């Protein structure tokens, strides 16, 4: 039969009889034929391929987000090419360029830089649809899907305040100095364009101020995004002469470090120190006490991003949208009423209970 007939069957376009279609597919399978997506894309204008640039594949949040994205994309007949920026702007730029060279029909990116993103401007200018997840870039005309991080952290701190806590520590990756608090006030004008941990710090400050409580620098456990460093920062916080009665950890890695630090501190947990974290991961329900967390709809964020991206690919030209999904506070045993006499009754520091968390080390 003619090349044109075979091309129509293999490319999935045009009118061909069922008998001819079956014959072509039978011979294609026998020959081990694999379609050239790039070549097909030159003809059809599409490669049926999407890109996903994760900020950190080791972070379970992005793993769940990517799962939601790929499940939805595949249900619509699209394959997904995945890249990991490792929170490195240079690696992100390289990944985006590679996806463009592969002629993906669209891409989802968790951006590492929120103010300078010329490479993402280039994607928008090239008319390749792009959707951002977890963070948004100021001034970029692109859809983004995230949670309201300010409100999520504010409600978490409010939950602690309602239980009588006044000395509330926070484990974060940003030192809340007077200068940064001023920067947080600026970010709060539109916290969608702030780093996730900064936006949550805004929520912490807002909740404390709303309750007329001071933001005390010594109650800030500042660390690099590294579990051992975060552990040391929280341990130092808990070793204060007057330690906090509650600690908010603003993401999953910091939550794990805070949980371990409180268990090793010699403080009764949660009797003398309450912990509230972010992300409802499996380990938070198998440890004791089980953790109260702010649960992010990570899977739904990915699926929503895929749905929005495919709408753009199919011709949606409406203005860029910011889609805010709802986070939910899941209350468990790690949050208790504040002790009547905070800082009293501390028992001697026990040997580290590392067996409880050792198996939780990310692979």
C-alpha positions in Angstrom: 0.0 0.0 0.0 1.1 3.6 -0.4 3.2 5.5 2.1 0.4 8.0 2.5 -2.0 5.3 3.6 0.5 3.9 6.1 1.2 7.4 7.4 -2.5 8.1 8.0 -2.8 4.9 10.1 0.4 5.4 12.0 -0.2 9.1 12.5 -3.8 8.7 13.6 -5.3 11.1 11.0 -7.4 10.9 7.8 -9.9 8.3 6.7 -8.8 4.7 6.4 -10.9 1.5 6.4 -10.8 -0.7 9.5 -9.3 -3.6 7.5 -6.5 -1.5 6.2 -5.9 0.0 9.6 -5.6 -3.5 11.1 -3.2 -4.7 8.4 -0.9 -1.6 8.9 -0.8 -2.0 12.7 -0.2 -5.7 12.4 2.9 -5.2 10.2 4.1 -2.2 12.2 4.1 -4.4 15.4 5.8 -7.3 13.6 8.6 -4.8 12.4 9.0 -3.2 15.8 8.0 0.2 14.4 8.4 3.1 16.8 6.8 6.5 15.7 9.1 9.5 15.6 7.3 12.0 17.7 9.5 14.9 16.6 8.9 14.1 12.9 5.1 13.8 13.5 5.2 17.0 15.4 6.6 18.8 12.4 3.5 17.7 10.5 0.7 17.9 13.1 2.2 20.7 15.3 2.1 18.5 18.4 4.3 15.8 19.9 1.7 14.6 22.5 4.5 15.2 25.1 4.5 17.5 28.2 7.3 18.6 30.4 7.5 18.7 34.2 10.4 20.6 35.9 10.4 19.6 39.6 12.2 21.8 42.2 13.3 18.8 44.3 12.4 15.2 43.4 13.4 14.1 46.9 10.7 16.2 48.4 7.6 14.0 48.8 5.4 17.1 48.0 6.8 17.3 44.5 6.6 13.6 44.1 2.9 13.7 44.8 2.4 16.8 42.6 4.2 15.1 39.7 2.1 12.0 40.2 -1.1 14.0 39.9 0.2 15.7 36.8 1.4 12.6 35.0 -1.8 10.6 35.8 -4.0 13.3 34.3 -1.8 13.8 31.3 -1.6 10.1 30.5 -5.4 9.8 30.8 -5.6 12.3 27.9 -3.0 10.6 25.7 0.1 12.6 26.6 3.5 11.3 27.7 5.6 13.3 30.2 9.3 14.2 30.3 10.5 14.9 33.8 13.5 17.0 34.9 14.8 18.0 38.3 16.3 21.5 39.0 17.5 20.6 42.6 16.5 24.2 43.5 19.3 25.4 41.2 18.3 28.2 38.8 21.0 27.2 36.3 19.7 23.6 36.2 16.2 24.9 35.8 17.2 27.0 32.8 18.9 24.0 31.2 15.9 21.8 31.8 13.5 24.3 30.3 15.7 24.7 27.2 15.9 20.9 26.8 12.1 20.7 26.9 11.8 23.4 24.3 14.3 21.6 22.1 12.3 18.4 22.4 9.3 20.4 21.2 7.0 19.5 24.2 3.5 20.8 23.7 3.5 22.5 27.1 5.3 22.4 30.4 4.8 22.8 34.2 7.6 24.3 36.3 8.1 24.8 40.0 10.3 27.9 39.7 13.4 28.4 41.8 13.6 32.2 41.2 10.5 34.4 41.7 11.8 37.8 40.5 14.3 37.0 37.7 13.0 34.4 35.3 13.9 35.6 31.8 14.0 31.9 30.6 10.3 31.6 31.6 9.5 34.8 29.8 11.1 33.3 26.7 8.8 30.3 27.1 5.7 32.5 27.2 7.0 34.5 24.2 7.5 31.3 22.2 3.8 30.5 22.7 4.5 27.2 24.4 1.9 27.0 27.2 3.4 27.0 30.7 1.8 26.6 34.1 3.7 27.2 37.4 3.1 25.1 40.6 3.8 25.8 44.3 5.4 29.2 43.5 4.5 32.0 41.1 6.8 34.6 39.4 6.0 38.2 39.7 5.1 39.7 36.3 5.0 36.4 34.4 1.9 36.0 32.3 1.4 32.4 33.2 -1.2 30.3 35.1 -0.1 29.1 38.5 -1.5 26.5 40.9 -0.7 26.7 44.6 -2.2 27.0 48.1 -2.6 30.2 50.1 0.5 29.7 52.2 0.0 32.8 54.3 -3.5 31.7 55.4 -2.4 28.1 55.9 0.4 29.2 58.3 -1.7 31.9 60.0 -4.4 29.3 60.7 -1.9 26.9 62.1 -0.5 29.4 64.5 -4.0 30.5 65.5 -4.7 26.9 66.3 -1.8 26.9 68.7 -2.8 30.3 70.2 -6.3 29.0 70.9 -4.7 26.2 72.9 -3.0 28.7 75.2 0.4 28.9 73.6 2.2 32.2 73.7 5.8 31.4 73.2 5.6 29.8 69.8 8.7 29.0 67.9 9.0 28.5 64.2 11.4 26.4 62.2 12.2 28.0 58.9 14.9 28.6 56.3 14.7 32.4 56.6 15.9 34.4 59.7 13.2 36.6 60.9 15.3 39.7 61.6 13.7 43.2 61.8 14.9 43.7 58.2 13.3 40.5 57.0 10.1 41.2 58.9 9.9 44.5 57.0 10.5 42.5 53.8 7.7 40.1 54.9 5.4 43.1 55.2 6.2 43.9 51.6 5.7 40.3 50.5 2.4 40.2 52.3 1.0 42.7 49.8 1.0 39.8 47.3 2.5 36.8 49.0 1.7 34.6 46.0 5.0 35.8 44.6 7.1 35.0 47.7 9.1 31.9 48.4 6.9 29.3 50.0 8.7 29.5 53.4 8.7 33.3 53.3 4.9 33.3 52.6 4.4 30.9 55.6 6.6 33.2 57.7 4.3 36.0 56.8 1.4 33.9 58.1 3.3 33.2 61.4 4.0 37.0 61.9 0.4 37.9 61.0 -1.1 35.4 63.5 1.3 36.6 66.3 0.5 40.2 65.7 -3.2 39.6 65.5 -3.0 38.1 69.0 -0.8 41.0 70.2 2.1 38.6 70.7 5.7 39.7 70.0 7.8 38.1 67.3 10.8 37.1 69.4 14.0 36.6 67.4 15.3 33.9 69.8 12.2 31.8 69.0 13.2 31.5 65.4 15.0 28.3 64.5 16.7 29.3 61.2 18.4 26.6 59.1 19.6 25.7 55.7 17.4 23.2 53.8 19.1 20.3 55.3 17.8 17.9 57.9 20.9 17.7 60.3 21.2 21.5 60.2 17.4 21.9 60.9 17.7 19.4 63.8 20.5 21.4 65.4 18.6 24.7 65.0 15.5 23.3 66.7 17.6 21.7 69.5 19.1 25.1 70.2 15.7 26.6 70.3 14.5 24.0 72.8 17.6 24.4 75.0 16.8 28.0 75.8 16.3 28.8 79.5 12.7 29.5 78.6 11.9 27.3 75.6 8.8 27.6 73.4 5.8 25.6 74.4 5.0 25.0 70.7 6.9 24.9 67.4 5.6 25.4 63.9 7.7 23.8 61.2 7.0 25.3 57.8 7.7 22.3 55.5 8.0 18.6 55.5 11.8 18.3 56.0 11.7 20.8 58.8 8.8 19.0 60.4 10.7 15.8 60.5 13.7 17.6 62.0 11.6 19.3 64.6 9.9 16.1 65.6 13.2 14.4 66.1 14.7 17.4 68.0 11.7 17.6 70.4 11.9 13.9 71.2 15.6 14.2 71.9 15.3 17.4 74.0 14.2 15.9 77.3 10.9 17.8 77.1 7.7 15.9 77.5 6.1 15.7 74.1 3.5 17.1 73.7 3.0 18.0 77.4 5.8 20.5 77.5 6.3 21.2 73.8 3.8 20.9 71.0 4.7 20.4 67.3 2.7 21.4 64.3 4.1 20.7 60.8 3.4 20.9 57.1 2.5 18.1 54.7 0.5 15.0 55.6 3.1 12.4 54.8 2.8 8.7 55.8 5.4 8.9 58.6 3.3 11.6 60.4 0.7 8.9 61.3 3.0 6.0 62.3 5.0 7.9 64.9 3.8 8.6 68.4 2.5 11.1 69.1 1.0 11.3 65.6 1.6 14.7 64.1 -0.9 17.6 63.6 -0.2 18.9 60.2 -1.3 21.3 57.5 -2.1 19.0 54.6 -1.5 20.3 51.2 -3.5 18.8 48.2 -0.3 17.9 46.4 -1.8 15.4 44.0 -4.7 17.7 43.2 -2.2 20.6 42.5 -0.5 18.4 39.9 -3.7 17.3 38.3 -5.1 20.8 38.3 -1.9 22.1 36.6 -2.2 19.4 33.9 -5.9 20.3 33.3 -5.0 24.0 33.0 -2.1 23.2 30.7 -4.1 21.1 28.3 -6.8 23.8 28.2 -4.1 26.2 27.0 -2.8 23.7 24.4 -6.4 23.3 23.2 -6.7 27.0 22.5 -7.8 28.7 25.8 -6.5 32.3 25.5 -8.1 33.8 28.6 -5.9 35.9 30.9 -3.5 34.1 33.2 -5.1 32.7 36.4 -3.8 32.0 39.9 -5.7 28.9 41.2 -5.6 28.6 45.0 -6.3 25.1 46.3 -7.4 24.7 49.9 -5.0 23.4 52.5 -6.5 21.6 55.6 -5.4 21.5 59.2 -5.4 17.8 60.4 -5.4 17.7 64.2 -3.7 14.8 65.9 -2.0 14.1 69.2 1.1 16.3 68.8 -0.7 19.5 69.6 -1.8 19.9 73.2 -2.9 22.7 75.6 0.0 24.9 76.7 1.4 23.8 80.1 0.3 26.0 83.0 3.9 26.8 84.0 5.9 26.8 80.8 9.5 25.8 81.2 9.0 24.1 84.6 9.1 20.4 85.3 11.6 19.5 82.6 13.0 16.0 83.1 16.7 15.3 82.5 17.7 15.0 78.8 17.3 11.3 77.8 19.4 9.5 75.3 18.4 10.3 71.7 15.3 8.3 70.6 16.6 7.9 67.1 15.1 4.5 66.5 11.7 6.3 66.1 12.9 8.3 63.2 15.9 6.6 61.8 13.9 4.5 59.3 12.3 7.7 58.0 15.5 9.0 56.3 14.6 9.7 52.7 16.0 7.1 50.2 
